[in-house]
């Protein structure tokens, strides 16, 4: 532990008003913490429902130097609220820093897994991951004109889709609110989507849905959640859950009724949400991680975060030993399957979601079996899939 540095770990509910005020001051003083995930209210909400939720308070020379919100799964640490947390890091005093690779030992964890780390970090287990934003600092009209000039065909197609939706289904309108019935429908649609795609249903464990409900009822002057709904002829056809703090709005969870998919209702809703929310004072709309092709048409800037896992010294050797115990042939088969299908990163993300959501053996084994089955389907190699299942089980 560094000179003069000590730690204290508490539950989010045990944070004092003075500590929350200091946390808020740190966030406001550093633009790296603009995302609503860094607001103390997100951690307090996650602390109400997320198993193993904790905050490590860093003290240096007798004063608070920073806060690390996280959750524990046995010896492993994860961002608090994972997998429902897109950005995370140590919230420190202006000008201070705390490298990612030092944190597992500091908080007494064997490992720390991250998928959107903002801050210092290096190591072979970490890679950069691009995130995309729509900057509307110049206003909606200027943004809309620039994007339409850059992506003429895309926006003409969306205008045509809107006219078709109105012709076939009725007037298209958008409302911003917090209707519990809309949230239940969004969760049901997302669960169906996860099952159809072979991904782990992050809402099956229960507490993740509870987090959305808690956030939707949170009322703070500079923090909150909004559920945007696109209606056609008075019928809800697309939903998007957003989280916001200060001037930043984070597009979080989109879903739409598949029967109207050909009209691109989700994209129409995102455009309308930006237009309406810009009038409410939001200037940056975060689209999250790059990868989905449509996001490039909305984004006009990007940022890079870190993804991966940091292990305490010696823990990597323990993992290698565990792999050797399942049999060199099985491990080799699994590794070859990952290389052929380029599934290494995908499998890691799937396991991270399962590990974060599920806190029971039954839940984890169910998630592992589904993930291995999906991997077998992509590789077409049952024996390689068996190796994957062994890897997932470690």
KABEL-V19496 format. One record per pair of residues at least 24 apart in sequence whose C-alpha atoms are under 10 Angstrom apart, sorted by sequence separation. I is the first residue (numbers start at 0). GAP is how many residues later the second one is. D is the distance in whole Angstrom. If there is no record, write none. Layout:
BEGIN
I & GAP & D
I & GAP & D
END
This chain:
BEGIN
19 & 24 & 10
45 & 24 & 10
46 & 24 & 9
52 & 24 & 10
65 & 24 & 7
66 & 24 & 5
67 & 24 & 9
100 & 24 & 10
220 & 24 & 9
221 & 24 & 5
222 & 24 & 10
224 & 24 & 9
225 & 24 & 10
236 & 24 & 9
248 & 24 & 10
346 & 24 & 8
364 & 24 & 10
367 & 24 & 6
368 & 24 & 9
14 & 25 & 10
43 & 25 & 10
45 & 25 & 10
51 & 25 & 9
52 & 25 & 9
53 & 25 & 10
54 & 25 & 9
64 & 25 & 10
65 & 25 & 5
66 & 25 & 6
88 & 25 & 9
100 & 25 & 10
183 & 25 & 9
186 & 25 & 9
215 & 25 & 9
219 & 25 & 9
220 & 25 & 9
221 & 25 & 8
222 & 25 & 10
223 & 25 & 10
224 & 25 & 9
225 & 25 & 10
226 & 25 & 10
228 & 25 & 10
248 & 25 & 9
346 & 25 & 9
366 & 25 & 10
367 & 25 & 7
42 & 26 & 7
51 & 26 & 10
52 & 26 & 9
53 & 26 & 7
64 & 26 & 9
65 & 26 & 4
66 & 26 & 9
76 & 26 & 10
87 & 26 & 8
99 & 26 & 10
182 & 26 & 9
215 & 26 & 9
221 & 26 & 10
222 & 26 & 10
226 & 26 & 9
227 & 26 & 9
228 & 26 & 10
229 & 26 & 9
237 & 26 & 9
238 & 26 & 9
239 & 26 & 8
39 & 27 & 10
41 & 27 & 10
42 & 27 & 9
52 & 27 & 6
64 & 27 & 6
65 & 27 & 6
76 & 27 & 8
86 & 27 & 9
87 & 27 & 8
88 & 27 & 8
89 & 27 & 9
90 & 27 & 10
215 & 27 & 9
224 & 27 & 10
226 & 27 & 10
228 & 27 & 9
237 & 27 & 6
238 & 27 & 7
266 & 27 & 8
270 & 27 & 8
364 & 27 & 9
11 & 28 & 9
51 & 28 & 9
52 & 28 & 8
63 & 28 & 9
64 & 28 & 6
65 & 28 & 10
75 & 28 & 9
85 & 28 & 9
86 & 28 & 8
87 & 28 & 6
88 & 28 & 5
89 & 28 & 8
90 & 28 & 9
214 & 28 & 8
231 & 28 & 10
236 & 28 & 7
237 & 28 & 6
248 & 28 & 8
266 & 28 & 9
269 & 28 & 9
346 & 28 & 8
363 & 28 & 10
364 & 28 & 8
11 & 29 & 10
14 & 29 & 9
39 & 29 & 9
50 & 29 & 9
51 & 29 & 9
63 & 29 & 8
64 & 29 & 9
74 & 29 & 10
84 & 29 & 10
85 & 29 & 7
86 & 29 & 5
87 & 29 & 5
88 & 29 & 5
89 & 29 & 8
182 & 29 & 8
183 & 29 & 9
211 & 29 & 9
236 & 29 & 9
237 & 29 & 9
239 & 29 & 8
248 & 29 & 9
345 & 29 & 10
363 & 29 & 9
12 & 30 & 9
13 & 30 & 10
49 & 30 & 8
50 & 30 & 9
65 & 30 & 9
76 & 30 & 9
84 & 30 & 9
85 & 30 & 6
86 & 30 & 6
87 & 30 & 6
88 & 30 & 6
89 & 30 & 9
182 & 30 & 8
237 & 30 & 9
238 & 30 & 8
239 & 30 & 8
246 & 30 & 10
11 & 31 & 7
12 & 31 & 7
37 & 31 & 9
49 & 31 & 6
64 & 31 & 8
65 & 31 & 9
76 & 31 & 9
77 & 31 & 10
81 & 31 & 10
82 & 31 & 10
84 & 31 & 8
85 & 31 & 9
86 & 31 & 7
87 & 31 & 9
88 & 31 & 9
211 & 31 & 10
237 & 31 & 7
238 & 31 & 9
241 & 31 & 10
246 & 31 & 9
266 & 31 & 9
10 & 32 & 10
11 & 32 & 5
12 & 32 & 9
48 & 32 & 9
49 & 32 & 9
57 & 32 & 9
64 & 32 & 9
65 & 32 & 9
75 & 32 & 9
76 & 32 & 6
81 & 32 & 9
82 & 32 & 9
236 & 32 & 10
237 & 32 & 10
248 & 32 & 10
342 & 32 & 8
10 & 33 & 9
11 & 33 & 9
13 & 33 & 10
46 & 33 & 8
56 & 33 & 10
57 & 33 & 10
64 & 33 & 10
74 & 33 & 8
75 & 33 & 6
76 & 33 & 8
77 & 33 & 8
78 & 33 & 8
81 & 33 & 9
179 & 33 & 8
182 & 33 & 9
231 & 33 & 9
239 & 33 & 9
246 & 33 & 9
247 & 33 & 9
248 & 33 & 6
11 & 34 & 8
12 & 34 & 7
45 & 34 & 7
46 & 34 & 8
55 & 34 & 9
56 & 34 & 10
57 & 34 & 9
74 & 34 & 5
75 & 34 & 6
76 & 34 & 6
77 & 34 & 6
78 & 34 & 7
230 & 34 & 9
246 & 34 & 6
247 & 34 & 6
248 & 34 & 8
249 & 34 & 8
250 & 34 & 7
251 & 34 & 9
340 & 34 & 9
11 & 35 & 5
12 & 35 & 8
45 & 35 & 5
56 & 35 & 10
67 & 35 & 9
73 & 35 & 9
74 & 35 & 5
75 & 35 & 5
76 & 35 & 5
77 & 35 & 5
78 & 35 & 6
177 & 35 & 9
229 & 35 & 7
245 & 35 & 9
246 & 35 & 4
247 & 35 & 6
248 & 35 & 6
249 & 35 & 6
250 & 35 & 6
251 & 35 & 8
342 & 35 & 9
10 & 36 & 7
11 & 36 & 8
42 & 36 & 10
43 & 36 & 10
44 & 36 & 9
45 & 36 & 9
72 & 36 & 10
73 & 36 & 9
74 & 36 & 7
75 & 36 & 6
76 & 36 & 6
77 & 36 & 6
78 & 36 & 9
179 & 36 & 9
228 & 36 & 10
229 & 36 & 8
245 & 36 & 8
246 & 36 & 5
247 & 36 & 5
248 & 36 & 5
249 & 36 & 5
250 & 36 & 5
251 & 36 & 7
342 & 36 & 9
10 & 37 & 10
42 & 37 & 7
69 & 37 & 10
71 & 37 & 8
74 & 37 & 9
75 & 37 & 8
76 & 37 & 9
77 & 37 & 9
78 & 37 & 9
177 & 37 & 10
178 & 37 & 9
179 & 37 & 10
228 & 37 & 10
244 & 37 & 9
245 & 37 & 9
246 & 37 & 6
247 & 37 & 6
248 & 37 & 6
249 & 37 & 7
250 & 37 & 7
307 & 37 & 9
337 & 37 & 9
340 & 37 & 7
341 & 37 & 10
354 & 37 & 10
18 & 38 & 9
41 & 38 & 9
42 & 38 & 8
45 & 38 & 9
78 & 38 & 9
177 & 38 & 6
178 & 38 & 10
229 & 38 & 8
230 & 38 & 9
243 & 38 & 9
245 & 38 & 10
246 & 38 & 9
247 & 38 & 7
248 & 38 & 9
249 & 38 & 7
306 & 38 & 10
336 & 38 & 9
340 & 38 & 6
353 & 38 & 10
25 & 39 & 10
41 & 39 & 9
45 & 39 & 10
67 & 39 & 9
71 & 39 & 10
176 & 39 & 9
177 & 39 & 8
229 & 39 & 6
308 & 39 & 10
336 & 39 & 9
339 & 39 & 8
340 & 39 & 10
12 & 40 & 10
13 & 40 & 9
14 & 40 & 8
25 & 40 & 8
57 & 40 & 10
71 & 40 & 9
228 & 40 & 7
229 & 40 & 9
243 & 40 & 10
307 & 40 & 9
350 & 40 & 10
10 & 41 & 9
11 & 41 & 7
12 & 41 & 9
13 & 41 & 9
22 & 41 & 10
25 & 41 & 10
70 & 41 & 10
185 & 41 & 9
227 & 41 & 8
228 & 41 & 10
243 & 41 & 9
307 & 41 & 9
336 & 41 & 10
337 & 41 & 9
346 & 41 & 9
350 & 41 & 7
10 & 42 & 6
11 & 42 & 6
12 & 42 & 10
14 & 42 & 9
21 & 42 & 9
22 & 42 & 10
69 & 42 & 9
227 & 42 & 9
229 & 42 & 9
243 & 42 & 10
306 & 42 & 10
336 & 42 & 7
349 & 42 & 9
350 & 42 & 10
9 & 43 & 9
10 & 43 & 4
11 & 43 & 6
21 & 43 & 10
22 & 43 & 8
36 & 43 & 10
41 & 43 & 9
185 & 43 & 10
228 & 43 & 10
229 & 43 & 9
241 & 43 & 10
242 & 43 & 10
308 & 43 & 10
336 & 43 & 10
9 & 44 & 6
10 & 44 & 6
11 & 44 & 9
21 & 44 & 9
22 & 44 & 7
36 & 44 & 10
182 & 44 & 7
227 & 44 & 9
228 & 44 & 9
241 & 44 & 10
307 & 44 & 10
336 & 44 & 8
346 & 44 & 10
347 & 44 & 9
8 & 45 & 7
9 & 45 & 5
10 & 45 & 9
18 & 45 & 8
21 & 45 & 10
85 & 45 & 10
181 & 45 & 8
182 & 45 & 10
227 & 45 & 7
346 & 45 & 9
8 & 46 & 6
9 & 46 & 6
181 & 46 & 9
182 & 46 & 10
226 & 46 & 10
336 & 46 & 9
337 & 46 & 9
7 & 47 & 8
8 & 47 & 4
9 & 47 & 8
18 & 47 & 10
19 & 47 & 10
36 & 47 & 10
37 & 47 & 10
177 & 47 & 8
178 & 47 & 9
179 & 47 & 9
181 & 47 & 8
336 & 47 & 6
337 & 47 & 10
7 & 48 & 6
8 & 48 & 6
18 & 48 & 9
36 & 48 & 7
57 & 48 & 9
176 & 48 & 9
177 & 48 & 6
178 & 48 & 8
332 & 48 & 10
335 & 48 & 8
336 & 48 & 8
6 & 49 & 6
7 & 49 & 5
8 & 49 & 9
35 & 49 & 10
36 & 49 & 7
37 & 49 & 8
57 & 49 & 10
176 & 49 & 6
177 & 49 & 5
178 & 49 & 10
188 & 49 & 10
333 & 49 & 8
334 & 49 & 8
5 & 50 & 10
6 & 50 & 6
7 & 50 & 7
35 & 50 & 10
36 & 50 & 6
37 & 50 & 7
55 & 50 & 9
56 & 50 & 10
175 & 50 & 6
176 & 50 & 5
177 & 50 & 8
178 & 50 & 10
188 & 50 & 9
332 & 50 & 7
333 & 50 & 5
336 & 50 & 9
337 & 50 & 8
5 & 51 & 8
6 & 51 & 5
7 & 51 & 8
34 & 51 & 9
35 & 51 & 9
36 & 51 & 7
37 & 51 & 8
39 & 51 & 10
55 & 51 & 7
174 & 51 & 10
175 & 51 & 6
176 & 51 & 6
177 & 51 & 10
184 & 51 & 10
332 & 51 & 5
333 & 51 & 7
335 & 51 & 10
336 & 51 & 8
5 & 52 & 6
6 & 52 & 6
34 & 52 & 7
36 & 52 & 10
37 & 52 & 9
38 & 52 & 10
54 & 52 & 10
174 & 52 & 8
175 & 52 & 5
176 & 52 & 8
185 & 52 & 8
186 & 52 & 10
331 & 52 & 9
332 & 52 & 8
333 & 52 & 8
334 & 52 & 8
4 & 53 & 7
5 & 53 & 5
6 & 53 & 9
34 & 53 & 9
37 & 53 & 7
174 & 53 & 6
175 & 53 & 7
184 & 53 & 10
185 & 53 & 6
329 & 53 & 8
330 & 53 & 9
332 & 53 & 9
333 & 53 & 5
334 & 53 & 8
4 & 54 & 6
5 & 54 & 6
32 & 54 & 9
173 & 54 & 7
174 & 54 & 5
175 & 54 & 9
181 & 54 & 8
184 & 54 & 8
185 & 54 & 8
329 & 54 & 8
332 & 54 & 6
333 & 54 & 5
3 & 55 & 8
4 & 55 & 4
5 & 55 & 8
32 & 55 & 9
173 & 55 & 6
174 & 55 & 7
185 & 55 & 8
328 & 55 & 10
329 & 55 & 10
330 & 55 & 10
331 & 55 & 8
332 & 55 & 8
333 & 55 & 9
3 & 56 & 5
4 & 56 & 7
5 & 56 & 9
32 & 56 & 9
172 & 56 & 8
173 & 56 & 5
174 & 56 & 8
181 & 56 & 10
182 & 56 & 8
329 & 56 & 8
330 & 56 & 6
333 & 56 & 9
334 & 56 & 9
2 & 57 & 8
3 & 57 & 5
4 & 57 & 8
5 & 57 & 10
6 & 57 & 9
11 & 57 & 8
31 & 57 & 10
32 & 57 & 10
172 & 57 & 6
173 & 57 & 6
181 & 57 & 8
182 & 57 & 9
329 & 57 & 5
330 & 57 & 8
333 & 57 & 8
1 & 58 & 9
2 & 58 & 8
3 & 58 & 8
4 & 58 & 10
5 & 58 & 9
6 & 58 & 10
8 & 58 & 10
10 & 58 & 9
11 & 58 & 10
32 & 58 & 8
171 & 58 & 7
172 & 58 & 5
173 & 58 & 9
181 & 58 & 10
182 & 58 & 8
328 & 58 & 8
329 & 58 & 8
3 & 59 & 10
4 & 59 & 10
5 & 59 & 10
6 & 59 & 10
7 & 59 & 10
8 & 59 & 9
9 & 59 & 10
10 & 59 & 10
31 & 59 & 9
32 & 59 & 10
171 & 59 & 6
172 & 59 & 7
181 & 59 & 10
329 & 59 & 10
330 & 59 & 8
4 & 60 & 9
6 & 60 & 10
8 & 60 & 9
10 & 60 & 10
170 & 60 & 8
171 & 60 & 4
172 & 60 & 8
173 & 60 & 10
326 & 60 & 9
329 & 60 & 8
330 & 60 & 7
29 & 61 & 9
169 & 61 & 9
170 & 61 & 5
171 & 61 & 7
172 & 61 & 8
174 & 61 & 10
325 & 61 & 9
329 & 61 & 9
29 & 62 & 9
168 & 62 & 9
169 & 62 & 5
170 & 62 & 5
171 & 62 & 8
172 & 62 & 10
173 & 62 & 9
192 & 62 & 8
28 & 63 & 10
29 & 63 & 9
168 & 63 & 6
169 & 63 & 4
170 & 63 & 7
171 & 63 & 9
172 & 63 & 9
175 & 63 & 10
177 & 63 & 9
189 & 63 & 8
192 & 63 & 10
326 & 63 & 10
26 & 64 & 7
28 & 64 & 8
29 & 64 & 6
167 & 64 & 9
168 & 64 & 5
169 & 64 & 8
170 & 64 & 10
171 & 64 & 10
173 & 64 & 9
174 & 64 & 10
175 & 64 & 10
176 & 64 & 10
189 & 64 & 8
190 & 64 & 10
325 & 64 & 7
25 & 65 & 7
26 & 65 & 8
28 & 65 & 6
29 & 65 & 9
165 & 65 & 10
166 & 65 & 10
167 & 65 & 9
168 & 65 & 9
169 & 65 & 9
171 & 65 & 10
173 & 65 & 10
175 & 65 & 10
188 & 65 & 9
189 & 65 & 6
192 & 65 & 10
325 & 65 & 8
25 & 66 & 6
26 & 66 & 9
27 & 66 & 10
28 & 66 & 10
165 & 66 & 7
166 & 66 & 10
168 & 66 & 9
175 & 66 & 10
186 & 66 & 9
188 & 66 & 6
189 & 66 & 9
23 & 67 & 9
24 & 67 & 10
25 & 67 & 6
26 & 67 & 9
164 & 67 & 7
165 & 67 & 8
185 & 67 & 8
186 & 67 & 10
187 & 67 & 9
188 & 67 & 7
322 & 67 & 9
22 & 68 & 7
24 & 68 & 9
25 & 68 & 7
164 & 68 & 9
185 & 68 & 8
186 & 68 & 8
188 & 68 & 7
322 & 68 & 7
325 & 68 & 9
22 & 69 & 8
24 & 69 & 9
185 & 69 & 6
188 & 69 & 9
321 & 69 & 9
21 & 70 & 10
22 & 70 & 9
161 & 70 & 10
184 & 70 & 9
185 & 70 & 8
21 & 71 & 9
184 & 71 & 9
185 & 71 & 9
322 & 71 & 8
184 & 72 & 10
321 & 72 & 7
318 & 75 & 8
32 & 85 & 8
31 & 86 & 7
32 & 86 & 10
31 & 87 & 8
168 & 91 & 9
171 & 93 & 10
173 & 94 & 10
174 & 94 & 10
164 & 95 & 8
173 & 95 & 7
171 & 96 & 10
172 & 96 & 9
164 & 97 & 9
165 & 97 & 10
171 & 97 & 10
174 & 97 & 10
175 & 97 & 8
8 & 98 & 8
163 & 98 & 10
164 & 98 & 6
173 & 98 & 7
174 & 98 & 9
6 & 99 & 8
7 & 99 & 9
163 & 99 & 7
164 & 99 & 9
172 & 99 & 9
173 & 99 & 8
1 & 100 & 10
5 & 100 & 9
6 & 100 & 8
162 & 100 & 9
164 & 100 & 9
175 & 100 & 9
0 & 101 & 9
4 & 101 & 10
160 & 101 & 8
161 & 101 & 7
174 & 101 & 9
175 & 101 & 9
0 & 102 & 10
160 & 102 & 5
161 & 102 & 8
173 & 102 & 9
159 & 103 & 9
160 & 103 & 7
161 & 103 & 8
0 & 104 & 8
1 & 104 & 9
158 & 104 & 10
160 & 104 & 8
0 & 105 & 7
157 & 105 & 8
156 & 106 & 10
157 & 106 & 7
161 & 106 & 7
156 & 107 & 9
157 & 107 & 9
160 & 107 & 9
157 & 109 & 8
158 & 109 & 9
136 & 110 & 10
157 & 110 & 7
134 & 113 & 9
157 & 113 & 10
132 & 115 & 10
133 & 115 & 10
132 & 116 & 10
132 & 117 & 9
83 & 118 & 9
132 & 118 & 10
82 & 119 & 8
81 & 120 & 10
83 & 124 & 7
82 & 125 & 8
83 & 125 & 10
80 & 126 & 9
81 & 126 & 9
80 & 127 & 8
83 & 127 & 9
143 & 127 & 9
83 & 128 & 9
80 & 130 & 8
143 & 131 & 9
142 & 132 & 10
139 & 134 & 8
140 & 134 & 9
139 & 135 & 6
138 & 136 & 9
139 & 136 & 9
139 & 137 & 9
140 & 137 & 10
135 & 138 & 9
139 & 138 & 6
135 & 139 & 9
138 & 139 & 7
139 & 139 & 8
133 & 140 & 9
138 & 140 & 9
153 & 140 & 9
136 & 141 & 9
135 & 142 & 7
138 & 142 & 10
154 & 142 & 9
138 & 143 & 9
139 & 143 & 9
153 & 143 & 7
136 & 144 & 10
138 & 144 & 8
135 & 145 & 10
136 & 145 & 8
137 & 145 & 8
150 & 145 & 9
151 & 145 & 10
135 & 146 & 8
136 & 146 & 5
150 & 146 & 7
134 & 147 & 10
135 & 147 & 5
136 & 147 & 7
149 & 147 & 8
150 & 147 & 9
134 & 148 & 6
135 & 148 & 6
207 & 148 & 10
133 & 149 & 8
134 & 149 & 5
135 & 149 & 8
147 & 149 & 9
204 & 149 & 10
207 & 149 & 7
133 & 150 & 6
134 & 150 & 6
146 & 150 & 7
147 & 150 & 10
199 & 150 & 7
206 & 150 & 8
132 & 151 & 7
133 & 151 & 5
134 & 151 & 9
146 & 151 & 7
198 & 151 & 7
199 & 151 & 9
201 & 151 & 7
204 & 151 & 10
205 & 151 & 9
206 & 151 & 10
132 & 152 & 6
133 & 152 & 6
146 & 152 & 9
200 & 152 & 9
201 & 152 & 8
204 & 152 & 6
205 & 152 & 9
131 & 153 & 9
132 & 153 & 4
133 & 153 & 7
146 & 153 & 8
199 & 153 & 7
200 & 153 & 9
203 & 153 & 8
204 & 153 & 6
131 & 154 & 6
132 & 154 & 5
143 & 154 & 9
145 & 154 & 9
198 & 154 & 9
199 & 154 & 7
201 & 154 & 9
202 & 154 & 8
203 & 154 & 9
204 & 154 & 8
130 & 155 & 8
131 & 155 & 5
132 & 155 & 7
142 & 155 & 9
198 & 155 & 10
201 & 155 & 6
204 & 155 & 9
49 & 156 & 10
50 & 156 & 8
130 & 156 & 7
131 & 156 & 6
132 & 156 & 9
200 & 156 & 9
201 & 156 & 9
48 & 157 & 9
49 & 157 & 6
130 & 157 & 5
131 & 157 & 6
132 & 157 & 10
142 & 157 & 9
199 & 157 & 9
48 & 158 & 6
49 & 158 & 7
129 & 158 & 9
130 & 158 & 4
131 & 158 & 6
204 & 158 & 8
47 & 159 & 9
48 & 159 & 8
129 & 159 & 6
130 & 159 & 5
131 & 159 & 10
203 & 159 & 9
48 & 160 & 9
49 & 160 & 9
128 & 160 & 7
129 & 160 & 6
130 & 160 & 9
45 & 161 & 9
48 & 161 & 7
49 & 161 & 8
128 & 161 & 8
129 & 161 & 9
133 & 161 & 9
45 & 162 & 9
47 & 162 & 9
48 & 162 & 6
128 & 162 & 10
132 & 162 & 9
133 & 162 & 10
47 & 163 & 8
48 & 163 & 10
131 & 163 & 7
132 & 163 & 9
133 & 163 & 9
134 & 163 & 9
45 & 164 & 9
46 & 164 & 9
85 & 164 & 10
130 & 164 & 10
131 & 164 & 8
133 & 164 & 6
134 & 164 & 8
135 & 164 & 9
44 & 165 & 10
45 & 165 & 6
48 & 165 & 9
132 & 165 & 8
133 & 165 & 4
134 & 165 & 6
201 & 165 & 10
44 & 166 & 7
45 & 166 & 9
47 & 166 & 8
85 & 166 & 9
131 & 166 & 9
132 & 166 & 5
133 & 166 & 5
134 & 166 & 7
199 & 166 & 9
200 & 166 & 8
44 & 167 & 9
84 & 167 & 10
131 & 167 & 6
132 & 167 & 6
133 & 167 & 7
134 & 167 & 10
199 & 167 & 6
44 & 168 & 10
45 & 168 & 8
83 & 168 & 9
130 & 168 & 10
131 & 168 & 8
132 & 168 & 5
133 & 168 & 9
198 & 168 & 9
199 & 168 & 9
41 & 169 & 9
44 & 169 & 6
45 & 169 & 9
83 & 169 & 10
131 & 169 & 6
132 & 169 & 6
43 & 170 & 10
44 & 170 & 6
130 & 170 & 9
131 & 170 & 4
132 & 170 & 8
199 & 170 & 7
43 & 171 & 10
130 & 171 & 6
131 & 171 & 6
198 & 171 & 8
199 & 171 & 7
41 & 172 & 10
44 & 172 & 10
115 & 172 & 9
129 & 172 & 7
130 & 172 & 5
131 & 172 & 9
197 & 172 & 7
198 & 172 & 7
41 & 173 & 7
44 & 173 & 8
115 & 173 & 9
129 & 173 & 6
130 & 173 & 6
197 & 173 & 7
40 & 174 & 9
114 & 174 & 10
128 & 174 & 8
129 & 174 & 5
130 & 174 & 7
197 & 174 & 10
199 & 174 & 10
127 & 175 & 10
128 & 175 & 5
129 & 175 & 6
194 & 175 & 9
197 & 175 & 8
198 & 175 & 8
41 & 176 & 9
127 & 176 & 6
128 & 176 & 5
129 & 176 & 9
197 & 176 & 6
40 & 177 & 8
126 & 177 & 10
127 & 177 & 6
128 & 177 & 6
129 & 177 & 10
196 & 177 & 9
197 & 177 & 9
40 & 178 & 10
126 & 178 & 8
127 & 178 & 5
128 & 178 & 6
40 & 179 & 8
125 & 179 & 10
126 & 179 & 6
127 & 179 & 6
128 & 179 & 10
197 & 179 & 10
125 & 180 & 6
126 & 180 & 5
127 & 180 & 9
40 & 181 & 10
41 & 181 & 9
124 & 181 & 10
125 & 181 & 5
126 & 181 & 6
40 & 182 & 7
41 & 182 & 9
124 & 182 & 8
125 & 182 & 5
126 & 182 & 9
38 & 183 & 9
39 & 183 & 9
40 & 183 & 9
124 & 183 & 5
125 & 183 & 6
38 & 184 & 8
120 & 184 & 10
121 & 184 & 9
123 & 184 & 9
124 & 184 & 5
125 & 184 & 8
38 & 185 & 10
117 & 185 & 10
119 & 185 & 10
120 & 185 & 8
122 & 185 & 9
123 & 185 & 9
124 & 185 & 6
35 & 186 & 9
36 & 186 & 10
117 & 186 & 8
118 & 186 & 8
119 & 186 & 9
120 & 186 & 10
122 & 186 & 9
123 & 186 & 9
124 & 186 & 8
35 & 187 & 7
116 & 187 & 9
117 & 187 & 5
118 & 187 & 8
122 & 187 & 8
35 & 188 & 8
115 & 188 & 9
116 & 188 & 5
117 & 188 & 7
121 & 188 & 9
122 & 188 & 10
35 & 189 & 9
115 & 189 & 5
116 & 189 & 5
117 & 189 & 10
120 & 189 & 9
114 & 190 & 8
115 & 190 & 5
116 & 190 & 6
113 & 191 & 10
114 & 191 & 6
115 & 191 & 6
116 & 191 & 9
113 & 192 & 7
114 & 192 & 4
115 & 192 & 9
113 & 193 & 5
114 & 193 & 6
112 & 194 & 8
113 & 194 & 6
114 & 194 & 9
112 & 195 & 6
113 & 195 & 6
111 & 196 & 9
112 & 196 & 4
113 & 196 & 8
111 & 197 & 6
112 & 197 & 6
110 & 198 & 7
111 & 198 & 5
112 & 198 & 9
110 & 199 & 6
111 & 199 & 7
109 & 200 & 9
110 & 200 & 4
111 & 200 & 9
41 & 201 & 9
86 & 201 & 9
109 & 201 & 6
110 & 201 & 6
85 & 202 & 7
108 & 202 & 8
109 & 202 & 5
110 & 202 & 9
41 & 203 & 10
85 & 203 & 8
108 & 203 & 8
109 & 203 & 9
40 & 204 & 10
107 & 204 & 9
109 & 204 & 9
110 & 204 & 8
38 & 205 & 9
103 & 205 & 10
109 & 205 & 6
110 & 205 & 9
35 & 206 & 10
36 & 206 & 8
38 & 206 & 7
99 & 206 & 10
103 & 206 & 7
104 & 206 & 9
105 & 206 & 10
109 & 206 & 9
35 & 207 & 6
36 & 207 & 9
37 & 207 & 9
38 & 207 & 10
102 & 207 & 8
103 & 207 & 7
104 & 207 & 6
34 & 208 & 9
35 & 208 & 5
36 & 208 & 9
100 & 208 & 9
101 & 208 & 9
102 & 208 & 9
103 & 208 & 6
104 & 208 & 9
34 & 209 & 7
35 & 209 & 5
99 & 209 & 10
100 & 209 & 6
101 & 209 & 9
102 & 209 & 9
103 & 209 & 10
33 & 210 & 9
34 & 210 & 7
35 & 210 & 8
99 & 210 & 8
100 & 210 & 8
101 & 210 & 9
33 & 211 & 7
34 & 211 & 9
35 & 211 & 10
100 & 211 & 8
33 & 212 & 7
34 & 212 & 9
35 & 212 & 7
33 & 213 & 8
34 & 213 & 6
35 & 213 & 8
36 & 213 & 9
33 & 214 & 7
34 & 214 & 8
35 & 214 & 7
33 & 215 & 10
34 & 215 & 7
87 & 217 & 9
88 & 217 & 10
27 & 218 & 9
86 & 218 & 8
87 & 218 & 10
85 & 219 & 10
86 & 219 & 10
77 & 231 & 9
76 & 232 & 10
75 & 233 & 10
76 & 233 & 10
114 & 234 & 8
75 & 235 & 9
113 & 235 & 10
114 & 237 & 9
113 & 238 & 9
112 & 239 & 8
112 & 243 & 10
34 & 249 & 10
33 & 250 & 10
34 & 250 & 10
34 & 251 & 8
82 & 266 & 10
82 & 269 & 8
83 & 269 & 9
81 & 270 & 9
82 & 270 & 5
81 & 271 & 7
82 & 271 & 8
81 & 272 & 10
82 & 272 & 9
83 & 272 & 9
81 & 273 & 9
82 & 273 & 6
83 & 273 & 9
77 & 274 & 9
81 & 274 & 6
82 & 274 & 7
80 & 275 & 8
81 & 275 & 7
79 & 276 & 9
80 & 276 & 9
77 & 277 & 9
78 & 277 & 9
77 & 278 & 7
75 & 279 & 10
76 & 279 & 9
75 & 280 & 10
72 & 282 & 7
72 & 283 & 7
71 & 284 & 9
72 & 284 & 10
70 & 285 & 9
72 & 285 & 9
73 & 285 & 9
72 & 286 & 7
50 & 305 & 9
49 & 306 & 9
50 & 306 & 9
49 & 307 & 9
50 & 307 & 9
51 & 307 & 9
50 & 308 & 8
END
